[in-house]
Every structure is written in structure tokens, then in C-alpha cells.
């Protein structure tokens, strides 16, 4: 959207410049004494300045967006590493790790059972085993434990 606006403004600026140059051509620089031509010249210069400002601002926004996307990617990778490290430390079985991952992602017991093709009772038992091995009382405490570790983990230099 912003690129389209800048393109339209650039076309308008080109038209104004062409018009100013056409007006100045017969009399040279003396024609700037004419209020109409001077106003058109100032308007064209102001429009060009606005285009330069908008373009620089857009570039800054795009760089910021890319930086934030990188940071989110780093954080997601760090969180995943922390989760897997905890799963190893807690000595979870593959089924328990799978159920724990679904719980961390916010799936209900019924949804987890359906996705895994197992009974809800089995999922509940596996989740209870995860909570016991992690030393927490439930899903919120499990998430809190993992997020606390993420908050304490340095994210700088972990990309790639």
C-alpha cells in the first residue's frame, strides 16, 4: 500500500517537475519571480522531499520487521531447545513427550487423544506422568517452568 502511494506521488512529482521546467524554459531562472511558477516549484520540491522521507521510513520499517521476525525465530528455536532439554532431563518416554508437547501447544486432552489415536484416559495418565516427572502440578505450572527457563536463556548469538 505504501509502495503504491510512493509510486503515485513520484508520478505526480514528475508531472510537476515537467510542468515547472516547461514554464521556466522560455524565460530561464527569471521566471521564478512569477508567483505561480515559484509556488509550483516549491510544491514539486516539497513533494520530492516527502517521497524521500516516506521511502526512507518504509525502508526503516521493513528492516525493523525483518529484525523482529529474526528475534521471534530465535526465541521459537530457543524455546524448542529448552523444551527438548527438559524432556530429556525428565526422562520422558516418546509418548509422554508427544503428549506434553500437545499440552504445551494448548491442545485439550480430548484433542490430544484424537490426534494421537488413543483413549483420553491414556492421555490423562501420560500427562500426569509428565507433571510428576517435571515436579509441577499442571499445565500452567509446566508452561511457567519452561517460559522461566526461556526468559533466563540468552537469545543473542543463537540464530543459525
Protein Blocks (a to p, Z undefined) as FASTA:
>chain_A
ZZmmmmmmmmmmmmmmmmmmmmmmmnommlmmpmklmmmmmmmmmmmmmmmmmmmmmmmm
mmmmmmmmmmmmmmmmmmmmmmmmmmmmnopafklmmmmmmmmnopafklmmmmnopafk
lmmmmmmmmmmmnopabfklmmmmmmmmmmmpcfehpgZZ
